[in-house]
Amino acid sequence: MRIALIGYRCSGKTVVGRELAARLGWKFVDTDSVIEKRAGKSVAKIFENEGDKVFRALERKAIKELADATECVIAAGGGALGSRANVAALKRQGKVIWLETSAEELIRRARADEKENVKRPPLTDMPLDEEIRATLEKRTPPYRAAADCIISTDGYTSGEIVERVVSYLELIGVIKPQGEQPHGGGI
């Protein structure tokens, strides 16, 4: 079993993914980090020097290779669901969870990242708030279509989001509820 977290940039996929993987005792993989390691440069530099097509090809390759990973939490890039092959690979033998975040919250988080000098490549020539609203509107239908579960992140800490994901995984039987003891022979 594998869990893929999807959503727009700044939705919390990496932070929640790391915490969720630690909680489950699983491996955590961020597709952007895989791409950066293989390319020897940042996502921003790939976009700047080689463009979207090259980045998306690298992303498809990384996701395809992760499709058979087990006991793994994957943070997929915000635009990964633009490829049907990526959606199919993420859903194969896994669950896809959309960390749904409002445009207003994404803008707030992106501005906070800018203050911390976190570099994210622009997706358009629009100002940040317009870019987020326009791109999120375009990506919402593919996110919704791919998601096995939608978890709203607005107003929740990463720990609270992890608890909500764990509750979902317990509900569908992917993991056993906390404190549940194995059934079997006994006194």
N, C-alpha and C positions, 0 to 999 in steps of 0.2 A: 504494500500500500504506500501511496505517496500523496502528499498534500501540496497543491499549487496555490499560492496566493497571487491574485491578480488585482489590478486597480491602477489608477492614475498615479503618476509620480507624486510623492509626498503623502500617499495614503497610508504608509506605515508598513509596507510589505517586508522590508528588510528588518526593521526593529521587531515587529511582531513575529516574523519568521524565525529569527534567532531565538527569541524567548519561547516560542512554541516548540521548536526543535529541542531546546534544552529541557523543556517540560516533558516531552515525550521520550527523550533519550535517543532522538533521531539525528541524522546529519542535516545540516542546513546548507543550501546552495543558492546563491544569488546569481541569476543568469548574466547580469551586467558584469559582475566580478569575474565570471568564467570568461566572458568575451574580452575583458580588459587584460586578463592574464595571458590569453592566447595571442592577442594582437600586440601586446607589449606597449599599450597606450590606453589612455582613458577613453571612455565613451564619448566625451566631448571632443577629443582629438580625432576620433574615428569619424564622427559626424562632420567636423570641420575639414579634415583632409580628404576623406574618401566618400562622404555622403551617406544618405539614408539607405540606399540600395546595398552597399557593402555591409553596413551595420546589420541590416535585416537578414542578410544571408548568414552572417556570423551568428546571429541570434537563432535562426532556424536550426543551424547545425548544433548549437549548444543544447537547445530544447529537445531535439531529436535524440541526442545522446543521453539525456536525462530521462527519457520516456520510460526506461525500464528500471530506473533506480527504485529501490525499496527502502522503507523506513527513512524517508527523506522529505524535508519541507523545502519547496522551491519558491523563491521570490522571482516571479516573471516580470520582465520589463513592461512598462506601461503600455507600449504599443505592440506587444507580442501577439495580441489577439487579432491583429490585422491579417494574420496568416492562418488559413484553415488548417494547414499542416501542424502549426503550433498548437491550436486548440485541440486537435485530435490527439497529439502526442501528450499534452498535459492531462487530458481526460482518460487516456488509456490506463487502466489499472490504478486510477487515482481519483481524488476529489479535488474540484476546483472551487476555491472560496474567494469571492469578490469582497475586498475591503472597500466598501462604498463610502465615499467621502464627498461632502458638498463642495461646490466650487468655492464658496466663501472660505471654508476651512482649508482647502488646498492653497488658496491664495495666501492665507495667513501663514501657513507652514512654509510655503516657498519663499515668502519675504523673510521669515526667520532664518531659513537656510542661507539666503543671500547675505544676511548680517553676519553669519558664521563662516562666510566665504566658501560655502558649498557650491561648486560649479556644476550646473546642469545645462546641457546644450539647449538653445532655443529650438522650438519645434516650428515656429513661424516667424514672420517679421513683425508680428503684432506685439503690443505691450503685454506684459506678463498676465495681468488679470483678464484681458480679452483672449489671449492665447489659451489660458486654462479653461475659460467658459466654452469657447468654440471647440477645442479639442475634446474636452470632456463630453460635450453634447454628441460629438461624432462617435466617441468610443463607448458611450453608455450602452447602446443596443448590443454590440458584441460582448461586452462584459456580462450583461444580463443573460444573454443567450448561452454563454459558456458556463456560467456559475451553477454549481450544485447547491450552493448556499451563499446568501448575501448577508454580510455583517456590516452594519453601519459603524463607522469609526468616530463620527462627530461626538465630542463631549466625553469620550472614553479614553482612559490611559491605555498604554500598550498592554499592561497586565490584565486589565479588564477585558480587552479585546481577546487576548489569549484565552481567558476563562470562557468567553462566549464561544470561541472556536472549539475548545475542549468539550464544552457541553454539547455542541452539535455532533462532534465525533463520537461521543458516548451515546448520544441518541440514536445514531445510525449504526452503532455497533462496531465502529472502527477500532475503538479502544474501550477497555472495561472501565466502568465508573469507579471513581476513587473509593477505596475502602471495600470494594467488592472482593469477597473471598472466593477462591475457586470452589466449585461444588464437587462433591465426591464423597468417598467413604470417610467415615469419621465416627465419633462417638455418638 
